[in-house]
Amino acid sequence: MTHWADSLTIRGKTMPLDALVDPCIDDPQYRQRLKQQFKQARPFPHLRLQDLFHPQLLELVREEFDLFPSRGWRNFSSDQEQTFRSRPDAGLGPASRIYFNLVNSHAFVEFLGDISGMPHLIVDRTLFGGGLHESRSGGKFGIHRDFDRHAETGLRNEMVFLTYLNPGWNPDWGGALELWDAATQRAEANVLPELGVSLLMPNRHDSYHGHPEPMQLPDGVRRRSLASYYYSNAHRHEHRAAARTTAFLHQSRGHAMRSSALRIARQWTPPALWDLMRRARNGVR
């Protein structure tokens, strides 16, 4: 008899598997409410979610920032940006791996696609541009739009999903994510990076965001978040139209004779008439 595990234990902390993500994401009415919130949000569509993940899982992930090796960080330092991100080849802790497996799972990605109206999203297991993000005192990120394409695959960046890991965040420290209206050149909304807050943002021409003022943090306090990007294939419609069924190397005798007759017919049929017959067969008007 097979016994299925119904819980997960990491560093002595046990969590039920069916509560790692709030099961309400499968509720059609809940989804419908989120769709409306996403669509109506200003200054551009976005969605702020609270406590979507088991709090113990996020606490374990936050703990793994302190256990993360210093060589695993990449420091981004410029006039516009002072921040750290985990390297794609750096090994993540078990709780962090569980989190990213959840947000890149089929069920969760389908949920994001449904809410945003962007189906067929493609995940990136390498976490290019994503992973663990950390800013320290003096850290900032100028108002920006995210990158358009994945540097390796060339896939189009459609959206980012963020989860913050900072309990008891004081707004006086700075670090709130500002969502800017490109037309008015000012922040129209902001999101405090509190523990358990998640944010879904599409990558549009007008989705400008950041926290541009250097943070003033107490000793030992850091701004931490998790980021995962989702992509689409810009040529998927062309590929679907040109998709072929299984191709056999050896054709049957009858198929070969029909193919030969078809080639002869095409040679002697005016292109306009051939196109008309093809369109009629496919039901194209």
Backbone as CSV, one residue per row, in Angstrom:
resi,resn,N_x,N_y,N_z,CA_x,CA_y,CA_z,C_x,C_y,C_z
1,MET,0.852,-1.200,0.000,0.000,0.000,0.000,0.886,1.248,0.000
2,THR,0.542,2.208,-0.875,1.329,3.438,-0.987,0.853,4.461,0.029
3,HIS,1.792,5.052,0.732,1.471,6.113,1.693,2.035,7.430,1.171
4,TRP,1.158,8.402,0.949,1.578,9.691,0.432,1.864,10.640,1.596
5,ALA,2.994,11.364,1.494,3.315,12.355,2.525,2.325,13.511,2.423
6,ASP,1.848,13.998,3.554,0.913,15.120,3.545,1.485,16.354,4.214
7,SER,2.798,16.318,4.533,3.438,17.467,5.152,4.890,17.556,4.698
8,LEU,5.479,18.690,4.977,6.857,18.977,4.577,7.596,19.517,5.794
9,THR,8.794,19.008,6.044,9.581,19.475,7.181,10.921,20.013,6.696
10,ILE,11.231,21.261,7.081,12.505,21.899,6.749,13.086,22.479,8.034
11,ARG,14.286,22.050,8.370,14.985,22.502,9.569,14.095,22.428,10.820
12,GLY,13.373,21.316,10.919,12.550,21.073,12.098,11.182,21.718,12.068
13,LYS,10.854,22.509,11.037,9.548,23.164,10.930,8.682,22.389,9.926
14,THR,7.497,21.984,10.369,6.599,21.162,9.558,5.411,21.979,9.071
15,MET,5.083,21.808,7.779,3.962,22.525,7.166,3.145,21.545,6.343
16,PRO,1.818,21.656,6.350,0.980,20.803,5.501,1.171,21.167,4.029
17,LEU,1.303,20.160,3.182,1.558,20.419,1.765,0.413,21.185,1.109
18,ASP,-0.822,20.881,1.512,-1.951,21.529,0.845,-2.189,22.958,1.323
19,ALA,-1.305,23.456,2.223,-1.443,24.838,2.707,-0.229,25.690,2.360
20,LEU,0.690,25.156,1.563,1.857,25.948,1.166,1.430,27.151,0.331
21,VAL,0.407,26.958,-0.496,-0.215,28.052,-1.244,-1.689,28.076,-0.858
22,ASP,-2.229,29.261,-0.679,-3.630,29.394,-0.306,-4.507,28.677,-1.342
23,PRO,-5.305,27.687,-0.932,-6.134,26.950,-1.897,-7.204,27.801,-2.572
24,CYS,-7.421,29.016,-2.089,-8.432,29.877,-2.703,-8.081,30.237,-4.141
25,ILE,-6.826,30.013,-4.555,-6.462,30.353,-5.937,-7.234,29.497,-6.944
26,ASP,-7.850,28.403,-6.482,-8.647,27.555,-7.372,-10.121,27.947,-7.387
27,ASP,-10.499,28.914,-6.573,-11.892,29.338,-6.468,-12.227,30.309,-7.606
28,PRO,-13.168,29.958,-8.498,-13.500,30.829,-9.635,-13.958,32.224,-9.210
29,GLN,-14.727,32.316,-8.119,-15.202,33.627,-7.677,-14.049,34.491,-7.171
30,TYR,-13.125,33.862,-6.460,-11.943,34.591,-5.979,-11.127,35.086,-7.171
31,ARG,-10.946,34.237,-8.147,-10.204,34.640,-9.344,-10.885,35.814,-10.051
32,GLN,-12.199,35.750,-10.138,-12.914,36.820,-10.821,-12.703,38.153,-10.119
33,ARG,-12.706,38.150,-8.786,-12.440,39.387,-8.047,-11.034,39.902,-8.328
34,LEU,-10.076,38.990,-8.367,-8.697,39.403,-8.629,-8.530,39.945,-10.042
35,LYS,-9.226,39.357,-10.996,-9.167,39.863,-12.373,-9.603,41.316,-12.431
36,GLN,-10.698,41.620,-11.729,-11.194,42.995,-11.727,-10.215,43.926,-11.032
37,GLN,-9.652,43.501,-9.928,-8.667,44.325,-9.227,-7.455,44.586,-10.114
38,PHE,-6.997,43.555,-10.782,-5.841,43.688,-11.668,-6.140,44.690,-12.782
39,LYS,-7.286,44.546,-13.402,-7.644,45.384,-14.549,-7.843,46.843,-14.158
40,GLN,-8.409,47.068,-12.977,-8.769,48.427,-12.564,-7.654,49.154,-11.819
41,ALA,-6.575,48.461,-11.479,-5.496,49.083,-10.708,-4.840,50.207,-11.500
42,ARG,-4.384,51.205,-10.813,-3.695,52.353,-11.399,-2.350,52.549,-10.700
43,PRO,-1.357,53.061,-11.414,-1.405,53.732,-12.724,-1.331,52.771,-13.914
44,PHE,-1.134,51.483,-13.665,-1.174,50.450,-14.708,-1.665,49.172,-14.037
45,PRO,-2.173,48.226,-14.792,-2.696,47.005,-14.165,-1.636,46.314,-13.305
46,HIS,-2.025,45.922,-12.112,-1.160,45.153,-11.224,-2.039,44.564,-10.137
47,LEU,-1.470,43.688,-9.343,-2.250,43.039,-8.298,-1.389,42.837,-7.062
48,ARG,-1.877,43.340,-5.932,-1.219,43.151,-4.636,-1.967,42.061,-3.891
49,LEU,-1.242,41.053,-3.412,-1.831,39.932,-2.695,-1.205,39.828,-1.311
50,GLN,-1.967,39.335,-0.365,-1.491,39.224,1.014,-1.619,37.781,1.484
51,ASP,-0.535,37.262,2.087,-0.548,35.942,2.723,-0.981,34.835,1.771
52,LEU,-0.464,34.865,0.565,-0.761,33.816,-0.406,-0.016,32.523,-0.070
53,PHE,1.116,32.648,0.638,1.950,31.496,0.963,1.960,31.255,2.473
54,HIS,2.231,30.015,2.846,2.268,29.659,4.263,3.318,30.529,4.963
55,PRO,2.959,31.197,6.060,3.909,32.121,6.710,5.191,31.438,7.177
56,GLN,5.095,30.164,7.582,6.297,29.468,8.030,7.269,29.240,6.882
57,LEU,6.722,28.983,5.674,7.590,28.820,4.509,8.362,30.099,4.232
58,LEU,7.685,31.251,4.297,8.361,32.519,4.029,9.384,32.844,5.111
59,GLU,9.091,32.494,6.342,10.070,32.698,7.418,11.321,31.859,7.167
60,LEU,11.140,30.630,6.699,12.277,29.765,6.396,13.085,30.311,5.218
61,VAL,12.397,30.855,4.206,13.101,31.459,3.076,13.899,32.671,3.543
62,ARG,13.270,33.500,4.376,13.972,34.690,4.903,15.224,34.281,5.680
63,GLU,15.131,33.208,6.413,16.270,32.693,7.167,17.407,32.280,6.239
64,GLU,17.052,31.783,5.062,18.069,31.298,4.117,18.859,32.427,3.474
65,PHE,18.358,33.657,3.528,19.164,34.788,3.079,20.430,34.893,3.935
66,ASP,20.293,34.666,5.235,21.446,34.743,6.132,22.389,33.561,5.942
67,LEU,21.867,32.448,5.445,22.686,31.267,5.204,23.286,31.251,3.807
68,PHE,22.852,32.198,2.971,23.287,32.213,1.569,24.763,32.602,1.495
69,PRO,25.576,31.883,0.705,27.009,32.194,0.642,27.274,33.545,-0.020
70,SER,28.262,34.262,0.465,28.566,35.595,-0.076,28.931,35.536,-1.555
71,ARG,29.549,34.432,-1.980,29.923,34.305,-3.394,28.693,34.122,-4.299
72,GLY,27.554,33.814,-3.678,26.339,33.619,-4.467,25.640,34.901,-4.855
73,TRP,26.093,36.042,-4.309,25.461,37.325,-4.618,26.157,38.022,-5.771
74,ARG,25.380,38.718,-6.561,25.925,39.626,-7.570,25.519,41.042,-7.197
75,ASN,26.495,41.924,-7.090,26.255,43.296,-6.661,26.019,44.187,-7.883
76,PHE,24.860,44.848,-7.921,24.556,45.800,-8.987,24.704,47.206,-8.405
77,SER,25.685,47.943,-8.892,25.997,49.250,-8.338,26.172,50.273,-9.453
78,SER,25.303,51.283,-9.448,25.381,52.360,-10.438,24.672,53.573,-9.854
79,ASP,24.608,54.654,-10.635,23.890,55.842,-10.185,22.410,55.553,-9.964
80,GLN,21.878,54.566,-10.694,20.454,54.258,-10.614,20.122,53.108,-9.671
81,GLU,21.119,52.305,-9.359,20.804,51.063,-8.648,21.897,50.672,-7.662
82,GLN,21.472,50.287,-6.476,22.361,49.715,-5.466,21.617,48.524,-4.848
83,THR,21.919,47.341,-5.342,21.190,46.169,-4.873,22.003,44.910,-5.117
84,PHE,21.557,43.798,-4.525,22.192,42.497,-4.685,21.146,41.502,-5.184
85,ARG,21.579,40.596,-6.074,20.709,39.521,-6.560,21.488,38.222,-6.568
86,SER,20.778,37.138,-6.319,21.437,35.836,-6.331,21.867,35.474,-7.748
87,ARG,23.015,34.854,-7.868,23.501,34.398,-9.163,22.680,33.191,-9.628
88,PRO,22.444,33.080,-10.945,21.646,31.946,-11.441,22.223,30.584,-11.081
89,ASP,23.552,30.507,-10.952,24.177,29.213,-10.671,24.387,28.975,-9.178
90,ALA,23.922,29.902,-8.336,24.094,29.744,-6.886,23.038,28.788,-6.348
91,GLY,23.455,27.875,-5.487,22.509,26.924,-4.929,21.592,27.574,-3.902
92,LEU,20.291,27.402,-4.065,19.323,27.956,-3.123,19.051,26.960,-2.004
93,GLY,18.605,27.466,-0.865,18.231,26.609,0.247,16.947,25.855,-0.047
94,PRO,16.610,24.855,0.759,15.430,24.027,0.481,14.113,24.793,0.494
95,ALA,13.939,25.719,1.423,12.692,26.489,1.457,12.578,27.391,0.231
96,SER,13.698,27.988,-0.179,13.697,28.838,-1.370,13.369,28.019,-2.616
97,ARG,13.920,26.810,-2.686,13.629,25.949,-3.835,12.147,25.571,-3.851
98,ILE,11.578,25.295,-2.680,10.150,24.977,-2.617,9.321,26.154,-3.116
99,TYR,9.670,27.372,-2.655,8.918,28.555,-3.092,8.943,28.690,-4.614
100,PHE,10.134,28.611,-5.220,10.224,28.812,-6.666,9.598,27.651,-7.434
101,ASN,9.617,26.457,-6.872,8.895,25.360,-7.505,7.391,25.628,-7.496
102,LEU,6.899,26.214,-6.428,5.472,26.534,-6.342,5.069,27.591,-7.376
103,VAL,5.813,28.699,-7.429,5.404,29.797,-8.321,5.675,29.490,-9.782
104,ASN,6.466,28.441,-10.055,6.697,28.026,-11.435,5.956,26.743,-11.783
105,SER,5.069,26.295,-10.897,4.279,25.099,-11.161,3.186,25.403,-12.176
106,HIS,2.697,24.353,-12.836,1.643,24.540,-13.846,0.414,25.204,-13.243
107,ALA,-0.005,24.743,-12.052,-1.228,25.278,-11.449,-1.092,26.765,-11.128
108,PHE,0.058,27.166,-10.600,0.228,28.566,-10.211,0.376,29.455,-11.447
109,VAL,1.102,28.982,-12.443,1.280,29.780,-13.659,-0.049,29.929,-14.389
110,GLU,-0.876,28.891,-14.372,-2.205,28.991,-14.978,-3.045,30.024,-14.227
111,PHE,-2.902,30.062,-12.902,-3.591,31.062,-12.079,-3.158,32.474,-12.473
112,LEU,-1.858,32.706,-12.618,-1.364,34.029,-13.005,-1.851,34.418,-14.404
113,GLY,-1.817,33.448,-15.321,-2.274,33.725,-16.684,-3.744,34.068,-16.732
114,ASP,-4.551,33.384,-15.918,-5.985,33.643,-15.874,-6.257,35.035,-15.319
115,ILE,-5.587,35.389,-14.227,-5.800,36.697,-13.593,-5.410,37.833,-14.538
116,SER,-4.293,37.674,-15.215,-3.739,38.753,-16.040,-4.262,38.757,-17.467
117,GLY,-4.942,37.688,-17.883,-5.381,37.585,-19.271,-4.249,37.276,-20.222
118,MET,-3.179,36.669,-19.705,-2.023,36.296,-20.532,-1.804,34.790,-20.444
119,PRO,-2.499,33.994,-21.256,-2.334,32.542,-21.187,-1.014,32.087,-21.800
120,HIS,-0.705,30.814,-21.596,0.470,30.166,-22.203,1.789,30.817,-21.761
121,LEU,1.857,31.223,-20.498,3.100,31.788,-19.983,4.173,30.708,-19.890
122,ILE,5.409,31.122,-20.076,6.557,30.216,-20.040,7.415,30.565,-18.828
123,VAL,7.741,29.569,-18.037,8.554,29.813,-16.836,10.034,29.751,-17.191
124,ASP,10.843,30.264,-16.292,12.303,30.258,-16.464,12.930,29.643,-15.226
125,ARG,13.298,28.377,-15.325,13.862,27.673,-14.178,15.228,28.224,-13.772
126,THR,15.895,28.963,-14.666,17.200,29.537,-14.313,17.055,30.801,-13.473
127,LEU,15.826,31.343,-13.386,15.553,32.556,-12.602,16.396,33.736,-13.074
128,PHE,16.562,33.877,-14.382,17.306,35.006,-14.935,16.669,36.309,-14.461
129,GLY,17.476,37.173,-13.833,16.977,38.445,-13.319,16.170,38.320,-12.048
130,GLY,15.838,37.086,-11.666,15.004,36.870,-10.499,15.781,36.235,-9.365
131,GLY,15.112,35.339,-8.623,15.756,34.690,-7.493,15.631,35.524,-6.231
132,LEU,16.703,35.535,-5.425,16.732,36.308,-4.185,17.209,37.728,-4.483
133,HIS,16.499,38.711,-3.974,16.894,40.120,-4.116,17.075,40.713,-2.722
134,GLU,18.134,41.472,-2.562,18.404,42.095,-1.258,19.004,43.484,-1.457
135,SER,18.474,44.450,-0.712,19.044,45.798,-0.679,19.401,46.149,0.754
136,ARG,20.521,46.806,0.915,21.016,47.152,2.245,20.906,48.665,2.450
137,SER,21.311,49.153,3.602,21.186,50.576,3.877,21.879,51.378,2.776
138,GLY,21.192,52.387,2.255,21.693,53.151,1.125,21.239,52.588,-0.212
139,GLY,20.616,51.406,-0.193,20.164,50.780,-1.433,19.015,51.525,-2.079
140,LYS,18.927,51.415,-3.388,17.872,52.083,-4.148,17.738,51.391,-5.496
141,PHE,16.644,51.723,-6.209,16.443,51.224,-7.569,15.633,52.282,-8.297
142,GLY,16.264,52.981,-9.248,15.605,54.068,-9.958,14.342,53.613,-10.674
143,ILE,13.472,54.565,-10.966,12.210,54.252,-11.649,12.528,53.713,-13.042
144,HIS,11.986,52.538,-13.351,12.383,51.830,-14.565,11.262,50.917,-15.044
145,ARG,11.414,50.437,-16.263,10.656,49.290,-16.766,11.601,48.104,-16.781
146,ASP,11.054,46.905,-16.645,11.911,45.722,-16.662,12.391,45.412,-18.080
147,PHE,13.365,44.533,-18.163,13.945,44.135,-19.446,12.880,43.490,-20.337
148,ASP,13.045,43.659,-21.666,12.043,43.173,-22.616,12.206,41.701,-22.966
149,ARG,13.455,41.226,-23.038,13.719,39.864,-23.517,14.665,39.129,-22.586
150,HIS,14.472,37.820,-22.519,15.416,36.970,-21.807,16.719,36.955,-22.590
151,ALA,17.832,37.183,-21.916,19.121,37.339,-22.600,19.558,36.082,-23.324
152,GLU,19.144,34.907,-22.841,19.593,33.658,-23.459,18.575,33.098,-24.445
153,THR,17.307,33.070,-24.080,16.295,32.431,-24.921,15.643,33.385,-25.912
154,GLY,15.715,34.691,-25.651,15.058,35.667,-26.517,13.560,35.748,-26.305
155,LEU,13.017,35.004,-25.333,11.584,35.055,-25.065,11.182,36.426,-24.520
156,ARG,9.945,36.806,-24.788,9.440,38.114,-24.366,9.062,38.073,-22.886
157,ASN,9.574,39.037,-22.122,9.247,39.156,-20.703,7.841,39.743,-20.569
158,GLU,6.913,38.949,-19.991,5.531,39.389,-19.868,5.201,39.947,-18.494
159,MET,5.790,39.386,-17.436,5.420,39.849,-16.095,6.418,39.362,-15.069
160,VAL,6.331,39.985,-13.907,7.148,39.580,-12.764,6.219,39.348,-11.578
161,PHE,6.568,38.356,-10.762,5.845,38.082,-9.530,6.822,38.217,-8.380
162,LEU,6.516,39.114,-7.440,7.394,39.414,-6.309,6.735,38.984,-5.006
163,THR,7.531,38.517,-4.063,7.059,38.275,-2.701,8.064,38.877,-1.737
164,TYR,7.560,39.698,-0.817,8.431,40.400,0.129,8.554,39.621,1.444
165,LEU,9.687,39.857,2.135,10.053,39.034,3.295,10.492,39.876,4.494
166,ASN,9.861,41.020,4.704,10.358,41.971,5.705,9.323,42.257,6.778
167,PRO,9.382,41.534,7.923,8.399,41.771,8.986,8.644,43.110,9.684
168,GLY,7.548,43.791,10.036,7.657,45.038,10.794,8.358,46.151,10.057
169,TRP,8.151,46.244,8.743,8.842,47.279,7.963,8.316,48.665,8.339
170,ASN,9.252,49.568,8.606,8.911,50.942,8.969,8.936,51.821,7.713
171,PRO,7.801,52.450,7.347,7.787,53.294,6.142,8.825,54.404,6.170
172,ASP,9.235,54.841,7.374,10.226,55.910,7.462,11.597,55.480,6.932
173,TRP,11.814,54.190,6.817,13.093,53.705,6.283,13.199,53.910,4.773
174,GLY,12.051,54.149,4.097,12.037,54.156,2.641,11.834,52.736,2.131
175,GLY,12.112,52.519,0.850,12.053,51.175,0.303,10.703,50.710,-0.176
176,ALA,9.657,51.542,-0.045,8.364,51.160,-0.618,8.485,51.176,-2.138
177,LEU,7.912,50.174,-2.793,7.956,50.128,-4.252,6.945,51.134,-4.806
178,GLU,7.425,52.103,-5.573,6.568,53.133,-6.142,6.158,52.748,-7.559
179,LEU,4.874,52.874,-7.850,4.337,52.619,-9.186,4.013,53.965,-9.815
180,TRP,4.691,54.281,-10.899,4.631,55.623,-11.474,3.730,55.687,-12.703
181,ASP,3.074,56.844,-12.819,2.340,57.176,-14.037,3.319,57.871,-14.978
182,ALA,3.585,57.256,-16.114,4.576,57.800,-17.041,4.156,59.166,-17.582
183,ALA,2.842,59.391,-17.707,2.359,60.653,-18.271,2.535,61.806,-17.290
184,THR,2.209,61.575,-16.011,2.295,62.654,-15.025,3.656,62.718,-14.335
185,GLN,4.480,61.679,-14.565,5.831,61.642,-13.987,5.803,61.686,-12.460
186,ARG,4.883,60.894,-11.873,4.841,60.838,-10.419,4.273,59.488,-9.972
187,ALA,4.537,59.147,-8.709,4.052,57.891,-8.150,2.557,57.995,-7.867
188,GLU,1.795,57.005,-8.340,0.353,56.964,-8.103,-0.025,55.884,-7.091
189,ALA,0.903,54.987,-6.789,0.658,53.929,-5.807,1.997,53.476,-5.262
190,ASN,1.982,52.871,-4.084,3.213,52.304,-3.548,2.875,51.056,-2.738
191,VAL,3.855,50.165,-2.636,3.669,48.879,-1.964,4.782,48.727,-0.933
192,LEU,4.412,48.644,0.346,5.400,48.404,1.390,5.895,46.955,1.291
193,PRO,7.198,46.735,1.456,7.759,45.391,1.280,7.598,44.497,2.504
194,GLU,6.384,44.439,3.050,6.110,43.681,4.269,6.111,42.178,4.007
195,LEU,6.462,41.427,5.032,6.444,39.972,4.951,5.057,39.488,4.542
196,GLY,5.020,38.636,3.499,3.763,38.050,3.048,3.058,38.820,1.958
197,VAL,3.555,40.005,1.594,2.968,40.780,0.497,3.559,40.286,-0.821
198,SER,2.689,39.967,-1.778,3.125,39.582,-3.123,2.559,40.578,-4.124
199,LEU,3.268,40.755,-5.227,2.870,41.728,-6.239,3.059,41.131,-7.625
200,LEU,2.012,41.206,-8.431,2.056,40.777,-9.827,2.036,42.014,-10.703
201,MET,3.047,42.162,-11.568,3.133,43.328,-12.453,3.435,42.875,-13.875
202,PRO,2.636,43.321,-14.841,2.960,43.032,-16.238,4.108,43.919,-16.702
203,ASN,4.825,43.456,-17.697,5.907,44.258,-18.267,5.370,44.980,-19.501
204,ARG,4.839,46.172,-19.280,4.238,46.961,-20.352,5.097,48.179,-20.654
205,HIS,4.687,48.900,-21.701,5.427,50.104,-22.078,5.336,51.181,-21.003
206,ASP,4.305,51.093,-20.138,4.098,52.150,-19.144,4.243,51.655,-17.707
207,SER,4.767,50.457,-17.499,4.823,49.907,-16.135,6.127,50.313,-15.443
208,TYR,6.219,51.595,-15.134,7.411,52.129,-14.469,7.280,51.969,-12.943
209,HIS,8.346,51.528,-12.322,8.325,51.277,-10.882,9.746,51.339,-10.330
210,GLY,9.871,51.401,-9.021,11.179,51.417,-8.377,11.077,52.010,-6.979
211,HIS,12.203,52.073,-6.294,12.290,52.816,-5.021,13.562,53.665,-5.107
212,PRO,13.448,54.872,-5.664,14.609,55.650,-6.106,15.403,56.339,-5.007
213,GLU,14.816,56.515,-3.825,15.538,57.218,-2.766,16.334,56.224,-1.921
214,PRO,17.604,56.527,-1.618,18.409,55.616,-0.794,17.731,55.331,0.549
215,MET,17.679,54.073,0.922,17.038,53.685,2.180,17.951,53.989,3.363
216,GLN,17.336,54.292,4.470,18.054,54.500,5.720,17.627,53.401,6.686
217,LEU,18.390,52.334,6.736,18.000,51.154,7.502,18.805,51.030,8.796
218,PRO,18.160,50.542,9.859,18.903,50.258,11.098,19.914,49.136,10.873
219,ASP,20.871,49.033,11.753,21.862,47.966,11.664,21.164,46.602,11.647
220,GLY,21.588,45.764,10.733,21.059,44.406,10.651,19.787,44.258,9.861
221,VAL,19.162,45.367,9.444,17.922,45.295,8.667,18.247,45.381,7.180
222,ARG,17.628,44.497,6.398,17.815,44.501,4.952,16.461,44.306,4.271
223,ARG,16.355,44.856,3.091,15.113,44.729,2.309,15.241,43.489,1.427
224,ARG,14.370,42.495,1.646,14.506,41.220,0.960,13.218,40.860,0.210
225,SER,13.424,40.277,-0.955,12.274,39.861,-1.761,12.665,38.702,-2.655
226,LEU,11.656,38.061,-3.215,11.819,36.964,-4.164,11.178,37.388,-5.475
227,ALA,11.835,37.082,-6.586,11.324,37.520,-7.887,11.349,36.376,-8.885
228,SER,10.266,36.257,-9.631,10.180,35.256,-10.691,9.540,35.906,-11.917
229,TYR,10.173,35.742,-13.076,9.675,36.324,-14.321,8.998,35.250,-15.170
230,TYR,8.045,35.715,-15.978,7.296,34.813,-16.854,7.317,35.384,-18.271
231,TYR,7.349,34.484,-19.244,7.644,34.864,-20.620,6.597,34.339,-21.590
232,SER,6.666,34.848,-22.821,5.864,34.315,-23.912,6.733,34.229,-25.152
233,ASN,6.291,33.393,-26.081,6.956,33.261,-27.369,6.267,34.199,-28.341
234,ALA,6.951,35.219,-28.784,6.342,36.229,-29.657,5.868,35.637,-30.972
235,HIS,6.416,34.492,-31.373,6.076,33.886,-32.667,5.182,32.662,-32.509
236,ARG,4.540,32.523,-31.336,3.783,31.289,-31.100,2.632,31.112,-32.089
237,HIS,1.992,32.220,-32.515,0.879,32.107,-33.457,1.369,31.631,-34.813
238,GLU,2.534,32.137,-35.250,3.096,31.686,-36.516,3.458,30.213,-36.438
239,HIS,4.047,29.823,-35.325,4.455,28.429,-35.174,3.248,27.503,-35.133
240,ARG,2.157,27.970,-34.484,0.979,27.128,-34.410,0.365,26.950,-35.792
241,ALA,0.354,28.021,-36.587,-0.219,27.939,-37.922,0.607,27.014,-38.822
242,ALA,1.915,26.979,-38.587,2.793,26.172,-39.428,3.066,24.796,-38.837
243,ALA,2.390,24.474,-37.726,2.666,23.199,-37.060,2.330,22.033,-37.967
244,ARG,3.158,20.996,-37.899,2.948,19.811,-38.706,2.666,18.621,-37.816
245,THR,1.946,17.647,-38.383,1.739,16.404,-37.659,2.981,15.545,-37.824
246,THR,2.916,14.320,-37.296,4.050,13.408,-37.408,4.440,13.216,-38.861
247,ALA,5.734,13.279,-39.163,6.239,13.129,-40.534,6.884,11.757,-40.676
248,PHE,6.350,10.951,-41.596,6.881,9.614,-41.821,7.889,9.625,-42.962
249,LEU,8.960,8.881,-42.789,9.994,8.816,-43.822,9.491,8.080,-45.053
250,HIS,8.802,6.956,-44.853,8.313,6.146,-45.977,6.808,6.281,-46.087
251,GLN,6.334,6.722,-47.254,4.911,6.900,-47.481,4.314,5.638,-48.105
252,SER,3.003,5.459,-47.877,2.325,4.331,-48.499,2.220,4.568,-49.999
253,ARG,1.994,3.479,-50.779,1.909,3.595,-52.238,0.777,4.520,-52.657
254,GLY,-0.388,4.370,-51.964,-1.529,5.212,-52.320,-1.252,6.684,-52.051
255,HIS,-0.578,6.959,-50.917,-0.267,8.344,-50.578,0.718,8.921,-51.571
256,ALA,1.700,8.095,-51.999,2.689,8.573,-52.962,2.035,8.914,-54.291
257,MET,1.044,8.075,-54.726,0.356,8.346,-55.993,-0.465,9.616,-55.890
258,ARG,-1.144,9.808,-54.743,-1.942,11.028,-54.575,-1.040,12.263,-54.574
259,SER,0.147,12.143,-53.901,1.069,13.269,-53.857,1.571,13.629,-55.246
260,SER,1.836,12.595,-56.052,2.317,12.846,-57.420,1.239,13.536,-58.240
261,ALA,-0.014,13.053,-58.117,-1.106,13.676,-58.855,-1.314,15.112,-58.403
262,LEU,-1.153,15.360,-57.096,-1.314,16.710,-56.575,-0.260,17.656,-57.136
263,ARG,0.969,17.177,-57.239,2.032,18.028,-57.805,1.735,18.391,-59.255
264,ILE,1.245,17.405,-60.040,0.912,17.673,-61.446,-0.226,18.675,-61.540
265,ALA,-1.242,18.480,-60.688,-2.391,19.395,-60.714,-1.966,20.817,-60.403
266,ARG,-1.063,20.975,-59.456,-0.613,22.318,-59.086,0.164,22.958,-60.225
267,GLN,0.884,22.153,-60.990,1.657,22.708,-62.103,0.753,23.289,-63.181
268,TRP,-0.455,22.696,-63.362,-1.320,23.100,-64.469,-2.526,23.940,-64.014
269,THR,-2.585,24.243,-62.732,-3.700,25.050,-62.223,-3.231,26.478,-61.973
270,PRO,-3.950,27.482,-62.511,-3.567,28.879,-62.232,-3.511,29.120,-60.729
271,PRO,-2.497,29.853,-60.237,-2.354,30.103,-58.791,-3.605,30.675,-58.135
272,ALA,-4.297,31.597,-58.845,-5.482,32.222,-58.260,-6.577,31.187,-58.029
273,LEU,-6.762,30.263,-59.013,-7.783,29.232,-58.866,-7.405,28.246,-57.770
274,TRP,-6.118,27.901,-57.704,-5.653,26.974,-56.659,-5.877,27.572,-55.265
275,ASP,-5.600,28.880,-55.127,-5.793,29.549,-53.846,-7.274,29.591,-53.486
276,LEU,-8.154,29.797,-54.498,-9.593,29.839,-54.261,-10.096,28.492,-53.747
277,MET,-9.606,27.388,-54.389,-10.017,26.052,-53.952,-9.523,25.769,-52.531
278,ARG,-8.296,26.190,-52.225,-7.758,25.957,-50.884,-8.564,26.693,-49.835
279,ARG,-8.914,27.937,-50.117,-9.680,28.735,-49.166,-11.076,28.145,-48.961
280,ALA,-11.709,27.637,-50.040,-13.014,27.034,-49.915,-12.959,25.771,-49.071
281,ARG,-11.884,24.987,-49.252,-11.738,23.752,-48.477,-11.569,24.035,-47.002
282,ASN,-10.859,25.116,-46.667,-10.594,25.476,-45.271,-11.698,26.322,-44.651
283,GLY,-12.705,26.637,-45.453,-13.800,27.451,-44.920,-13.414,28.897,-44.699
284,VAL,-12.416,29.410,-45.468,-11.957,30.798,-45.302,-12.748,31.689,-46.239
285,ARG,-13.231,32.821,-45.728,-13.994,33.775,-46.548,-13.129,34.976,-46.890
